[in-house]
Amino acid sequence: MRPQSASLIGNILRTLEEAGFLACEITSRDYCIQIVAKKGTTKLLIKSSENVDSERRESAEDLKSLAVAFDASPFIIGVRMQKGVIEEDTLYERFGVNVMHPKTFRDAALRKRLPSVYSKRGGLYFKIDGRTLKACREKKGLSLGQLANLIGVSRKAIYEYERDQMGATVQTVERLERIFGRNMVAGIDIFDWHLEGEAPDKNPTGAVARQLHSKLKRIGCRALGFSHAPIDIHAKNVGVSFLTFEERMNEDRLENKIENAIEVGRVLGTSPILVTEEKSPQNSDILVVKIDEIKKVEHIRELAKLLGVEIADQDN
């Protein structure tokens, strides 16, 4: 790992520790995450990168799917992109994942100072405090159309501002604040992330993983597959993560994968399960189940009994 990358990861880990998060570092650079953290009900999945534009779509898609699987917020934290530096106090996006400077993350985690500006399609936009805007507009007796005419935007724009569905330019913010005489900008809660649309229905890589994924879906599991993560599948409505021992996988690589999966489980509160075809790893500290045993299962409750777990939530 390059010294700059190690320094960036170290800074993020220190911020998390100071903010009271339980955190662990993922030791493989092949994965879509490098840091997993939890504090109360807040879960974070973090990838760091000196140049955020080096992050590939496939990796970002896995990062988002993992966030959906564990009800977590995904971040890419970095200092520059191809077009220039990552500005502090500004939120960016890479393939649907929030991107920010390490200081922006530190301010949010330690001081609850949330960014209010985000970059989109080359422009900068502010998040409007919709509730405050609506209250001020109604107090002045202004209709949506009247306020729109005063500040030079459409009626629909005002409607969207009040619903927190649209950002405003700096000129619009200045006009609003002149009219109402108060701050109209709100912070963007980076710790409350929700995927727009559905998580991609993606098959994991590896023959055993694909067999497992197919079987889990057939018996009604909400099974999300990954290609760039220390786990291969997460069955959300059973609350179990699976990793698989593939035919051409050597013991060292498997051991590293198991260690990382166990660390992720320790932080996020899950116990990963290793699924194999024939051979079993030596000196494994993880529950091992043969794929043929899972293939015999016909219902989620049978699977839960086989794995020795309770069903987390049949509705998720």
C-alpha positions, 0 to 999 in steps of 0.5 A: 500500500502506498504511504499516502493511502495508508495515511488516509486510512489511518486518518479515517480510523482515528476519526472513527475512534475519536467519534466513538465508533467500533471500526475495523480495517479490511486488509485486502485492496481487492475489495470494495470496502476498506473500513467498516464501522458501527456506532449504535444503529449507525453503520458505515462502509468506507472506501478510501482513495487518493483519486476517487475517479479511479474507483470502478463502477463494479466496485461502487455497485458492490459497495452500494449493495453491501450498504443495502444488505446491512442498512449502512451508509457507504462513502468514498473518502478521498482528496482529489479527482481527475478534474482537481481537488475534492473541496472541503464541506462539499459532497460529491458522487461517484456511481451513486456513492457519496464522496467527500474530503477526509475533513468533511467526514471528520467534521460530520463525525466529530462535530455534527457539522454536515455538508450543505453543498453538493456537486452535481453535473459540474455545478454546486447546489445547496440543500434547502431547509424545506420546512423552514422555507414553507413556514416562512413563505406561509407566514408572509402570505406568499403563494408558491407562484408569488415566491417563485416570481420574486426569486426568478425560479419556477413554481415547481422549483419552490415546491421541490425545495419545500419537499427537500427534493431539489437543491438550489444555486447560491444565487437562489439561496441569497435571494431567499435569505434576503426575502426572509432574513434568515438562513435557508440552508440545511445540512445533508445527513451523510449518515442516513443514506438510501439507495435510489431504486432497487439493489442490482440483482447480481450473481456472485463470482465462483461456482459454489457461490452461484449455486448457493445464491440460486438456491437461496433465492429459490427458497425465498431468501432476499439474497444479494451477491457480491464480487468485490467483498469479503463475503459472497452473499448476504441473505438479509431476511435470514441475517446471515452472510456467506463466503464460499471456498472455491476450487482454485482458491488457495489456503492463504487467500481463503484464510485472508477472506475468512479473517476479513469476513469475521471482522466485518461480522464482529463490527456489524453483528453477524456471524459469517458462514463458510460454504464449501463443495468438498474440501474443508479449510484447515484450522478454520474459526468459522462455521463450515457447511457443505453446499450439498446440505443447503441444496436439500433445504426446501424452506427458509426455516429449514435453512435457519435450523441447519445454520443454527440461526433465528430468522431476522425478518421475514418482511425484509 
